[in-house]
Amino acid sequence: MIVPDTIWQPNLATAGKSKYKALAQAIRDGIASGDLAAGAQLPTVRDLAYRVGVTPGTVARAYGLLTDEGRLIAEVGRGTYVAGPIRKEQPLEPPLLHLVDESTADFRSSRVPDVGQGALIDDALIRLGRSHRRRHINYPTSITDIEAREAVVDWIGPVRTGHLDAHHVVLGNGAQNCVILALQAELHGAHPVILTEELAYPGVRHAARLLRAQVVGVAMDDEGIIPAALAEAYRTHGGQVLLTSAEVHSPTTTKTSYARKKEIAALAERFGLTIIEDDCHCVAPTEVPAYRAILPNQSYFISSLTKGVSGALRFGYAVTPVGRYKELRQVAQSSFHGIAQPMLDLCADLLASGDAGRVRAKVIDHTAARVRLAVNRLGGWDLRWREDAPFLWLQLPQGWRASSFALACERAGISVRPADEFVLSDQRAPNAVRLAATTCVSEPRYLKALDDMNTLLANPVATMES
């Protein structure tokens, strides 16, 4: 039940009370009378302030008071609710995808900026429609997807993954889908174990849950996974797979050096661990070889066009270990038979024509510009950033907790992603938030949100307006 759809309206006529206390009492009365049922969602701070004729600070303070009393529950990214039984359809975890909402400065999810790729995709679809190839009727096969796989080989280049030809490439519906396919191909036994960074993209937990696998976090430093910690985790828990984002780690932006990769690859070879490198956030060129080039018989390299070209293109690719492509292709065919032929042809055209490369160059420039703007506003704080990473990692100053900072941002019309969303179940969350630099809002709104965050960071115990 959503409050704006009810006839409930707070009455602030209570004499002798400040406005925030009067509003808090009105909400208490609504709960007691049943007008506000358990699980009902209250209006946003700004909406209720407008309706009642008070400042947003007044509403925020009333909500905060009632939350401390246990009468309300504030959920980051979802809203404020009347406390009570668990609502139906309550998700176990925050969703991986969020609708684009330009009314909020959404720093939760990095999105591909609009650099004109929509028109290029439209043009490519028209070209395909006029080609009259007559292959958009039957199932896709290894013959009809060969052009797309060859285009992926050229896209990756001759250095990044070592020796590569189209037979080593298996296509999926985005990088996350390819990761799940690789895990399905590699995990075995009654209690499979996935080793990964101690902070990991939430999709790792989702994938593990689907596969009934245990996820074990491995300690990190400024170069990513610590080799000694990996060895200890393997000795303690075992494992078949090391799943890692070594080039652009989400959420910390950490980059694993070539020397560190060689150390980890040596351990993986000794333990018989298969390495799955999820490279989806690496859009800009890099000189560091992937694990597939260092340990070709035991490593997958996975990425997609989602972060560098268009989020609408659910087109991912997995470069398999040498001699292992048949197994992964069979898993993919058993899961969804094959990528839809129109998508195969569209992506092959975008890659072969050079349109995808031109879009990627613009996306790289836009990302770097947005990161620089964020650093100019927030650089006085403990901020980790790279111009080639689409997000920043903000360690919060004393006086802020990640959850309270996220809630304060939400009240200011800003969404951020607290560190606890990246923590595995057996780990402790650092006091930090991830900020997506490639949010969809306009530049003026982006700058305003950064300034607002800067003000919040400088005033962790500021008294809200009454």
One Martini backbone bead per residue (centre of mass of N, CA, C, O) as a GRO file, in nm:
protein
  466
    1MET     BB    1   0.094   0.037   0.025
    2ILE     BB    2   0.048   0.371  -0.082
    3VAL     BB    3  -0.003   0.670   0.049
    4PRO     BB    4  -0.087   0.850  -0.207
    5ASP     BB    5  -0.348   0.637  -0.243
    6THR     BB    6  -0.464   0.770   0.002
    7ILE     BB    7  -0.647   0.968   0.255
    8TRP     BB    8  -0.403   1.038   0.399
    9GLN     BB    9  -0.347   1.325   0.629
   10PRO     BB   10  -0.161   1.529   0.793
   11ASN     BB   11  -0.185   1.692   1.117
   12LEU     BB   12  -0.036   2.020   1.226
   13ALA     BB   13  -0.226   2.144   1.479
   14THR     BB   14  -0.045   2.095   1.704
   15ALA     BB   15   0.008   2.237   1.995
   16GLY     BB   16   0.335   2.317   2.113
   17LYS     BB   17   0.482   2.215   1.847
   18SER     BB   18   0.692   2.129   1.641
   19LYS     BB   19   0.680   2.029   1.323
   20TYR     BB   20   0.824   1.753   1.347
   21LYS     BB   21   0.655   1.657   1.592
   22ALA     BB   22   0.378   1.681   1.461
   23LEU     BB   23   0.434   1.485   1.231
   24ALA     BB   24   0.508   1.241   1.403
   25GLN     BB   25   0.231   1.227   1.546
   26ALA     BB   26   0.059   1.188   1.291
   27ILE     BB   27   0.187   0.914   1.221
   28ARG     BB   28   0.119   0.769   1.477
   29ASP     BB   29  -0.187   0.802   1.445
   30GLY     BB   30  -0.205   0.651   1.174
   31ILE     BB   31  -0.107   0.382   1.288
   32ALA     BB   32  -0.316   0.347   1.519
   33SER     BB   33  -0.580   0.371   1.320
   34GLY     BB   34  -0.486   0.225   1.027
   35ASP     BB   35  -0.413   0.423   0.790
   36LEU     BB   36  -0.121   0.295   0.857
   37ALA     BB   37   0.003   0.020   0.752
   38ALA     BB   38   0.180  -0.237   0.752
   39GLY     BB   39   0.411  -0.164   0.483
   40ALA     BB   40   0.371   0.118   0.423
   41GLN     BB   41   0.444   0.372   0.202
   42LEU     BB   42   0.596   0.660   0.211
   43PRO     BB   43   0.668   0.944   0.119
   44THR     BB   44   0.876   1.142   0.018
   45VAL     BB   45   1.025   1.403   0.145
   46ARG     BB   46   0.946   1.611  -0.079
   47ASP     BB   47   0.647   1.538  -0.112
   48LEU     BB   48   0.550   1.588   0.182
   49ALA     BB   49   0.648   1.877   0.204
   50TYR     BB   50   0.459   1.987  -0.016
   51ARG     BB   51   0.182   1.891   0.101
   52VAL     BB   52   0.228   2.032   0.399
   53GLY     BB   53   0.430   2.292   0.408
   54VAL     BB   54   0.736   2.207   0.441
   55THR     BB   55   1.040   2.111   0.495
   56PRO     BB   56   1.251   1.855   0.427
   57GLY     BB   57   1.387   1.860   0.708
   58THR     BB   58   1.131   1.802   0.871
   59VAL     BB   59   1.069   1.524   0.753
   60ALA     BB   60   1.341   1.390   0.808
   61ARG     BB   61   1.325   1.419   1.117
   62ALA     BB   62   1.067   1.257   1.159
   63TYR     BB   63   1.163   0.996   1.031
   64GLY     BB   64   1.409   0.956   1.216
   65LEU     BB   65   1.254   0.935   1.483
   66LEU     BB   66   1.071   0.686   1.396
   67THR     BB   67   1.304   0.498   1.335
   68ASP     BB   68   1.425   0.499   1.623
   69GLU     BB   69   1.144   0.382   1.742
   70GLY     BB   70   1.039   0.155   1.516
   71ARG     BB   71   0.797   0.261   1.317
   72LEU     BB   72   1.018   0.281   1.097
   73ILE     BB   73   1.157   0.197   0.766
   74ALA     BB   74   1.474   0.245   0.612
   75GLU     BB   75   1.551   0.202   0.259
   76VAL     BB   76   1.790   0.188   0.047
   77GLY     BB   77   1.638   0.265  -0.267
   78ARG     BB   78   1.311   0.241  -0.158
   79GLY     BB   79   1.238   0.367   0.138
   80THR     BB   80   0.958   0.435   0.356
   81TYR     BB   81   0.821   0.236   0.630
   82VAL     BB   82   0.603   0.060   0.802
   83ALA     BB   83   0.628  -0.123   1.056
   84GLY     BB   84   0.643  -0.489   1.028
   85PRO     BB   85   0.575  -0.711   0.841
   86ILE     BB   86   0.685  -0.862   0.581
   87ARG     BB   87   0.676  -0.791   0.273
   88LYS     BB   88   0.572  -0.860  -0.013
   89GLU     BB   89   0.819  -0.910  -0.246
   90GLN     BB   90   1.078  -0.909  -0.094
   91PRO     BB   91   1.391  -0.879  -0.150
   92LEU     BB   92   1.692  -1.022  -0.068
   93GLU     BB   93   1.816  -0.811  -0.270
   94PRO     BB   94   1.928  -0.587  -0.446
   95PRO     BB   95   1.898  -0.502  -0.750
   96LEU     BB   96   2.091  -0.500  -1.042
   97LEU     BB   97   1.859  -0.331  -1.169
   98HIS     BB   98   1.771   0.005  -1.284
   99LEU     BB   99   1.583   0.251  -1.345
  100VAL     BB  100   1.563   0.528  -1.526
  101ASP     BB  101   1.596   0.836  -1.315
  102GLU     BB  102   1.609   1.186  -1.356
  103SER     BB  103   1.501   1.277  -1.063
  104THR     BB  104   1.765   1.125  -0.987
  105ALA     BB  105   2.089   1.103  -0.864
  106ASP     BB  106   2.236   0.823  -1.006
  107PHE     BB  107   2.517   0.641  -0.839
  108ARG     BB  108   2.483   0.322  -0.860
  109SER     BB  109   2.484   0.295  -1.186
  110SER     BB  110   2.660   0.221  -1.455
  111ARG     BB  111   2.639   0.392  -1.771
  112VAL     BB  112   2.601   0.437  -2.091
  113PRO     BB  113   2.659   0.689  -2.272
  114ASP     BB  114   2.524   0.926  -2.486
  115VAL     BB  115   2.698   0.916  -2.824
  116GLY     BB  116   2.501   0.803  -3.073
  117GLN     BB  117   2.438   0.486  -3.087
  118GLY     BB  118   2.142   0.467  -3.163
  119ALA     BB  119   2.170   0.552  -3.464
  120LEU     BB  120   2.373   0.329  -3.542
  121ILE     BB  121   2.186   0.093  -3.479
  122ASP     BB  122   1.963   0.170  -3.673
  123ASP     BB  123   2.135   0.159  -3.930
  124ALA     BB  124   2.215  -0.139  -3.901
  125LEU     BB  125   1.927  -0.252  -3.916
  126ILE     BB  126   1.871  -0.150  -4.200
  127ARG     BB  127   2.095  -0.302  -4.343
  128LEU     BB  128   1.993  -0.582  -4.262
  129GLY     BB  129   1.709  -0.554  -4.395
  130ARG     BB  130   1.852  -0.510  -4.695
  131SER     BB  131   2.022  -0.784  -4.737
  132HIS     BB  132   1.862  -1.057  -4.776
  133ARG     BB  133   1.973  -1.329  -4.616
  134ARG     BB  134   1.765  -1.522  -4.485
  135ARG     BB  135   1.843  -1.581  -4.137
  136HIS     BB  136   1.561  -1.497  -3.957
  137ILE     BB  137   1.432  -1.808  -3.886
  138ASN     BB  138   1.644  -1.987  -3.777
  139TYR     BB  139   1.860  -2.130  -3.601
  140PRO     BB  140   2.142  -2.091  -3.459
  141THR     BB  141   2.490  -2.146  -3.544
  142SER     BB  142   2.827  -2.204  -3.598
  143ILE     BB  143   2.788  -2.071  -3.883
  144THR     BB  144   2.606  -1.804  -3.814
  145ASP     BB  145   2.828  -1.703  -3.574
  146ILE     BB  146   3.118  -1.658  -3.700
  147GLU     BB  147   3.124  -1.352  -3.754
  148ALA     BB  148   3.100  -1.264  -3.458
  149ARG     BB  149   3.353  -1.416  -3.354
  150GLU     BB  150   3.556  -1.276  -3.541
  151ALA     BB  151   3.495  -0.989  -3.440
  152VAL     BB  152   3.590  -1.043  -3.150
  153VAL     BB  153   3.883  -1.104  -3.209
  154ASP     BB  154   3.944  -0.819  -3.323
  155TRP     BB  155   3.852  -0.659  -3.070
  156ILE     BB  156   4.063  -0.777  -2.870
  157GLY     BB  157   4.312  -0.888  -3.004
  158PRO     BB  158   4.653  -1.028  -3.009
  159VAL     BB  159   4.740  -0.983  -2.685
  160ARG     BB  160   4.552  -1.011  -2.432
  161THR     BB  161   4.487  -1.358  -2.472
  162GLY     BB  162   4.647  -1.457  -2.682
  163HIS     BB  163   4.591  -1.708  -2.855
  164LEU     BB  164   4.335  -1.658  -3.117
  165ASP     BB  165   4.016  -1.787  -3.216
  166ALA     BB  166   3.689  -1.847  -3.293
  167HIS     BB  167   3.682  -2.127  -3.137
  168HIS     BB  168   3.729  -1.979  -2.842
  169VAL     BB  169   3.438  -1.856  -2.885
  170VAL     BB  170   3.165  -1.773  -2.666
  171LEU     BB  171   2.830  -1.683  -2.665
  172GLY     BB  172   2.626  -1.435  -2.487
  173ASN     BB  173   2.397  -1.259  -2.258
  174GLY     BB  174   2.643  -1.137  -2.153
  175ALA     BB  175   2.868  -1.147  -1.898
  176GLN     BB  176   2.701  -1.283  -1.676
  177ASN     BB  177   2.620  -1.524  -1.848
  178CYS     BB  178   2.912  -1.622  -1.905
  179VAL     BB  179   2.988  -1.677  -1.614
  180ILE     BB  180   2.774  -1.892  -1.561
  181LEU     BB  181   2.867  -2.085  -1.780
  182ALA     BB  182   3.154  -2.131  -1.668
  183LEU     BB  183   3.062  -2.239  -1.393
  184GLN     BB  184   2.904  -2.481  -1.505
  185ALA     BB  185   3.161  -2.611  -1.641
  186GLU     BB  186   3.348  -2.623  -1.359
  187LEU     BB  187   3.163  -2.715  -1.151
  188HIS     BB  188   3.179  -2.957  -0.876
  189GLY     BB  189   3.007  -3.136  -0.675
  190ALA     BB  190   2.833  -3.097  -0.374
  191HIS     BB  191   3.055  -2.845  -0.280
  192PRO     BB  192   3.105  -2.583  -0.433
  193VAL     BB  193   3.382  -2.343  -0.496
  194ILE     BB  194   3.425  -1.986  -0.483
  195LEU     BB  195   3.677  -1.767  -0.557
  196THR     BB  196   3.714  -1.422  -0.439
  197GLU     BB  197   3.678  -1.121  -0.374
  198GLU     BB  198   3.586  -0.962  -0.080
  199LEU     BB  199   3.493  -0.768  -0.302
  200ALA     BB  200   3.179  -0.788  -0.488
  201TYR     BB  201   2.974  -0.822  -0.719
  202PRO     BB  202   2.649  -0.919  -0.669
  203GLY     BB  203   2.641  -1.132  -0.906
  204VAL     BB  204   2.808  -1.348  -0.763
  205ARG     BB  205   2.594  -1.432  -0.558
  206HIS     BB  206   2.374  -1.503  -0.758
  207ALA     BB  207   2.529  -1.725  -0.908
  208ALA     BB  208   2.586  -1.907  -0.664
  209ARG     BB  209   2.293  -1.959  -0.590
  210LEU     BB  210   2.212  -2.101  -0.855
  211LEU     BB  211   2.467  -2.323  -0.807
  212ARG     BB  212   2.514  -2.407  -0.509
  213ALA     BB  213   2.749  -2.216  -0.404
  214GLN     BB  214   3.040  -2.126  -0.249
  215VAL     BB  215   3.163  -1.816  -0.120
  216VAL     BB  216   3.507  -1.694  -0.111
  217GLY     BB  217   3.691  -1.457   0.035
  218VAL     BB  218   3.972  -1.254  -0.070
  219ALA     BB  219   4.218  -1.079   0.012
  220MET     BB  220   4.324  -0.733  -0.026
  221ASP     BB  221   4.493  -0.484  -0.210
  222ASP     BB  222   4.628  -0.249  -0.434
  223GLU     BB  223   4.650  -0.531  -0.638
  224GLY     BB  224   4.450  -0.715  -0.503
  225ILE     BB  225   4.496  -1.018  -0.475
  226ILE     BB  226   4.647  -1.212  -0.228
  227PRO     BB  227   4.837  -1.481  -0.256
  228ALA     BB  228   4.840  -1.584   0.042
  229ALA     BB  229   4.528  -1.572   0.070
  230LEU     BB  230   4.466  -1.775  -0.151
  231ALA     BB  231   4.616  -2.016  -0.029
  232GLU     BB  232   4.452  -2.021   0.236
  233ALA     BB  233   4.170  -2.054   0.113
  234TYR     BB  234   4.230  -2.322  -0.025
  235ARG     BB  235   4.317  -2.486   0.225
  236THR     BB  236   4.037  -2.438   0.376
  237HIS     BB  237   3.808  -2.471   0.112
  238GLY     BB  238   3.897  -2.482  -0.158
  239GLY     BB  239   3.835  -2.527  -0.513
  240GLN     BB  240   3.776  -2.453  -0.873
  241VAL     BB  241   3.743  -2.127  -0.863
  242LEU     BB  242   3.858  -1.807  -0.993
  243LEU     BB  243   3.687  -1.502  -0.950
  244THR     BB  244   3.782  -1.207  -1.145
  245SER     BB  245   3.856  -0.839  -1.137
  246ALA     BB  246   4.162  -0.718  -1.245
  247GLU     BB  247   4.141  -0.440  -1.405
  248VAL     BB  248   3.832  -0.353  -1.297
  249HIS     BB  249   3.735  -0.318  -0.987
  250SER     BB  250   3.434  -0.405  -0.820
  251PRO     BB  251   3.447  -0.103  -0.637
  252THR     BB  252   3.776   0.002  -0.617
  253THR     BB  253   3.956   0.014  -0.904
  254THR     BB  254   4.144  -0.207  -0.907
  255LYS     BB  255   4.477  -0.310  -1.030
  256THR     BB  256   4.637  -0.580  -1.166
  257SER     BB  257   4.936  -0.674  -1.206
  258TYR     BB  258   5.148  -0.868  -1.380
  259ALA     BB  259   5.309  -0.981  -1.144
  260ARG     BB  260   5.060  -1.071  -0.979
  261LYS     BB  261   4.936  -1.256  -1.191
  262LYS     BB  262   5.169  -1.460  -1.196
  263GLU     BB  263   5.136  -1.553  -0.906
  264ILE     BB  264   4.842  -1.651  -0.929
  265ALA     BB  265   4.882  -1.846  -1.165
  266ALA     BB  266   5.076  -2.035  -1.016
  267LEU     BB  267   4.872  -2.123  -0.803
  268ALA     BB  268   4.652  -2.229  -0.993
  269GLU     BB  269   4.829  -2.448  -1.116
  270ARG     BB  270   4.891  -2.601  -0.852
  271PHE     BB  271   4.568  -2.631  -0.764
  272GLY     BB  272   4.366  -2.639  -1.021
  273LEU     BB  273   4.263  -2.359  -1.097
  274THR     BB  274   4.014  -2.179  -1.240
  275ILE     BB  275   4.011  -1.886  -1.435
  276ILE     BB  276   3.778  -1.608  -1.412
  277GLU     BB  277   3.773  -1.320  -1.617
  278ASP     BB  278   3.607  -1.019  -1.549
  279ASP     BB  279   3.603  -0.746  -1.808
  280CYS     BB  280   3.350  -0.544  -1.830
  281HIS     BB  281   3.490  -0.259  -1.712
  282CYS     BB  282   3.691  -0.275  -1.952
  283VAL     BB  283   3.733  -0.027  -2.206
  284ALA     BB  284   4.007   0.053  -2.212
  285PRO     BB  285   4.308   0.023  -2.296
  286THR     BB  286   4.561  -0.238  -2.229
  287GLU     BB  287   4.885  -0.386  -2.130
  288VAL     BB  288   4.760  -0.609  -1.962
  289PRO     BB  289   4.742  -0.922  -1.945
  290ALA     BB  290   4.560  -1.182  -1.935
  291TYR     BB  291   4.523  -1.488  -1.799
  292ARG     BB  292   4.497  -1.628  -2.079
  293ALA     BB  293   4.806  -1.552  -2.149
  294ILE     BB  294   4.942  -1.697  -1.892
  295LEU     BB  295   4.695  -1.937  -1.853
  296PRO     BB  296   4.551  -2.095  -2.114
  297ASN     BB  297   4.448  -2.384  -1.981
  298GLN     BB  298   4.285  -2.212  -1.710
  299SER     BB  299   4.142  -1.962  -1.879
  300TYR     BB  300   3.911  -1.702  -1.873
  301PHE     BB  301   3.759  -1.453  -2.095
  302ILE     BB  302   3.531  -1.182  -2.003
  303SER     BB  303   3.281  -0.997  -2.195
  304SER     BB  304   3.139  -0.690  -2.352
  305LEU     BB  305   2.921  -0.425  -2.494
  306THR     BB  306   2.778  -0.276  -2.256
  307LYS     BB  307   3.000  -0.054  -2.142
  308GLY     BB  308   3.116   0.056  -2.447
  309VAL     BB  309   2.830   0.084  -2.623
  310SER     BB  310   2.555  -0.092  -2.510
  311GLY     BB  311   2.302  -0.192  -2.291
  312ALA     BB  312   2.110  -0.323  -2.520
  313LEU     BB  313   2.353  -0.522  -2.572
  314ARG     BB  314   2.321  -0.867  -2.528
  315PHE     BB  315   2.671  -0.912  -2.564
  316GLY     BB  316   2.875  -1.181  -2.501
  317TYR     BB  317   3.213  -1.313  -2.415
  318ALA     BB  318   3.408  -1.625  -2.425
  319VAL     BB  319   3.731  -1.718  -2.355
  320THR     BB  320   3.873  -2.013  -2.365
  321PRO     BB  321   4.040  -2.253  -2.294
  322VAL     BB  322   4.246  -2.456  -2.428
  323GLY     BB  323   4.031  -2.702  -2.561
  324ARG     BB  324   3.726  -2.592  -2.417
  325TYR     BB  325   3.488  -2.497  -2.612
  326LYS     BB  326   3.291  -2.738  -2.628
  327GLU     BB  327   3.185  -2.732  -2.340
  328LEU     BB  328   3.071  -2.441  -2.340
  329ARG     BB  329   2.887  -2.465  -2.586
  330GLN     BB  330   2.706  -2.681  -2.462
  331VAL     BB  331   2.603  -2.513  -2.229
  332ALA     BB  332   2.476  -2.289  -2.401
  333GLN     BB  333   2.281  -2.471  -2.565
  334SER     BB  334   2.132  -2.579  -2.306
  335SER     BB  335   2.027  -2.289  -2.216
  336PHE     BB  336   1.968  -2.115  -2.532
  337HIS     BB  337   2.129  -2.232  -2.796
  338GLY     BB  338   2.140  -1.910  -2.886
  339ILE     BB  339   2.194  -1.631  -3.023
  340ALA     BB  340   2.025  -1.417  -3.178
  341GLN     BB  341   2.062  -1.351  -3.504
  342PRO     BB  342   2.014  -1.043  -3.510
  343MET     BB  343   2.232  -0.989  -3.291
  344LEU     BB  344   2.471  -1.107  -3.435
  345ASP     BB  345   2.456  -0.924  -3.689
  346LEU     BB  346   2.466  -0.653  -3.550
  347CYS     BB  347   2.740  -0.685  -3.397
  348ALA     BB  348   2.911  -0.755  -3.641
  349ASP     BB  349   2.863  -0.485  -3.783
  350LEU     BB  350   2.966  -0.289  -3.563
  351LEU     BB  351   3.253  -0.409  -3.558
  352ALA     BB  352   3.334  -0.414  -3.868
  353SER     BB  353   3.266  -0.098  -3.929
  354GLY     BB  354   3.363   0.071  -3.649
  355ASP     BB  355   3.135   0.179  -3.466
  356ALA     BB  356   3.215   0.057  -3.193
  357GLY     BB  357   3.489   0.202  -3.170
  358ARG     BB  358   3.379   0.494  -3.181
  359VAL     BB  359   3.204   0.473  -2.933
  360ARG     BB  360   3.420   0.391  -2.728
  361ALA     BB  361   3.589   0.649  -2.747
  362LYS     BB  362   3.361   0.834  -2.636
  363VAL     BB  363   3.318   0.687  -2.368
  364ILE     BB  364   3.599   0.731  -2.256
  365ASP     BB  365   3.588   1.042  -2.257
  366HIS     BB  366   3.335   1.075  -2.080
  367THR     BB  367   3.437   0.926  -1.832
  368ALA     BB  368   3.685   1.104  -1.775
  369ALA     BB  369   3.526   1.368  -1.739
  370ARG     BB  370   3.348   1.274  -1.499
  371VAL     BB  371   3.575   1.203  -1.307
  372ARG     BB  372   3.704   1.485  -1.292
  373LEU     BB  373   3.461   1.623  -1.168
  374ALA     BB  374   3.455   1.453  -0.909
  375VAL     BB  375   3.743   1.520  -0.812
  376ASN     BB  376   3.702   1.829  -0.791
  377ARG     BB  377   3.479   1.790  -0.557
  378LEU     BB  378   3.610   1.511  -0.384
  379GLY     BB  379   3.937   1.517  -0.350
  380GLY     BB  380   3.948   1.579  -0.026
  381TRP     BB  381   3.894   1.286  -0.006
  382ASP     BB  382   3.883   0.937   0.020
  383LEU     BB  383   3.976   0.870  -0.312
  384ARG     BB  384   3.912   0.632  -0.566
  385TRP     BB  385   4.061   0.655  -0.901
  386ARG     BB  386   3.988   0.644  -1.264
  387GLU     BB  387   3.950   0.740  -1.590
  388ASP     BB  388   3.884   0.418  -1.681
  389ALA     BB  389   3.658   0.429  -1.461
  390PRO     BB  390   3.295   0.429  -1.388
  391PHE     BB  391   3.405   0.465  -1.085
  392LEU     BB  392   3.405   0.539  -0.729
  393TRP     BB  393   3.591   0.528  -0.408
  394LEU     BB  394   3.446   0.614  -0.089
  395GLN     BB  395   3.586   0.706   0.202
  396LEU     BB  396   3.461   0.774   0.502
  397PRO     BB  397   3.436   0.985   0.741
  398GLN     BB  398   3.418   1.073   1.039
  399GLY     BB  399   3.062   1.020   1.130
  400TRP     BB  400   3.022   0.803   0.905
  401ARG     BB  401   2.803   0.579   0.761
  402ALA     BB  402   2.707   0.421   0.487
  403SER     BB  403   2.402   0.409   0.551
  404SER     BB  404   2.363   0.708   0.643
  405PHE     BB  405   2.473   0.839   0.388
  406ALA     BB  406   2.271   0.715   0.190
  407LEU     BB  407   2.023   0.839   0.328
  408ALA     BB  408   2.107   1.135   0.304
  409CYS     BB  409   2.119   1.131  -0.003
  410GLU     BB  410   1.827   1.051  -0.056
  411ARG     BB  411   1.708   1.315   0.074
  412ALA     BB  412   1.877   1.475  -0.171
  413GLY     BB  413   1.839   1.302  -0.445
  414ILE     BB  414   2.054   1.059  -0.391
  415SER     BB  415   2.227   0.773  -0.526
  416VAL     BB  416   2.402   0.514  -0.354
  417ARG     BB  417   2.661   0.256  -0.290
  418PRO     BB  418   2.711   0.060  -0.046
  419ALA     BB  419   2.944  -0.170   0.065
  420ASP     BB  420   2.747  -0.403   0.163
  421GLU     BB  421   2.673  -0.493  -0.143
  422PHE     BB  422   2.990  -0.626  -0.176
  423VAL     BB  423   2.960  -0.824   0.054
  424LEU     BB  424   3.015  -1.102   0.193
  425SER     BB  425   2.875  -1.295   0.441
  426ASP     BB  426   3.186  -1.324   0.590
  427GLN     BB  427   3.210  -1.009   0.589
  428ARG     BB  428   3.331  -0.682   0.634
  429ALA     BB  429   3.235  -0.362   0.598
  430PRO     BB  430   3.331  -0.090   0.472
  431ASN     BB  431   3.351   0.270   0.497
  432ALA     BB  432   3.172   0.288   0.201
  433VAL     BB  433   3.128   0.410  -0.142
  434ARG     BB  434   2.980   0.389  -0.461
  435LEU     BB  435   3.042   0.591  -0.761
  436ALA     BB  436   2.891   0.670  -1.047
  437ALA     BB  437   3.004   0.850  -1.324
  438THR     BB  438   2.783   0.721  -1.545
  439THR     BB  439   2.543   0.886  -1.514
  440CYS     BB  440   2.233   1.005  -1.665
  441VAL     BB  441   2.267   1.280  -1.586
  442SER     BB  442   2.317   1.585  -1.608
  443GLU     BB  443   2.572   1.794  -1.551
  444PRO     BB  444   2.441   1.994  -1.352
  445ARG     BB  445   2.326   1.767  -1.168
  446TYR     BB  446   2.591   1.633  -1.109
  447LEU     BB  447   2.729   1.874  -0.970
  448LYS     BB  448   2.516   1.920  -0.752
  449ALA     BB  449   2.547   1.641  -0.619
  450LEU     BB  450   2.846   1.671  -0.546
  451ASP     BB  451   2.810   1.918  -0.365
  452ASP     BB  452   2.616   1.782  -0.167
  453MET     BB  453   2.812   1.562  -0.077
  454ASN     BB  454   3.030   1.748   0.028
  455THR     BB  455   2.856   1.872   0.250
  456LEU     BB  456   2.794   1.611   0.401
  457LEU     BB  457   3.087   1.525   0.462
  458ALA     BB  458   3.139   1.798   0.636
  459ASN     BB  459   2.841   1.713   0.800
  460PRO     BB  460   2.779   1.447   0.996
  461VAL     BB  461   2.632   1.629   1.257
  462ALA     BB  462   2.413   1.782   1.140
  463THR     BB  463   2.140   1.971   1.195
  464MET     BB  464   1.830   1.948   1.131
  465GLU     BB  465   1.565   2.093   1.023
  466SER     BB  466   1.267   2.218   1.205
   0.00000   0.00000   0.00000
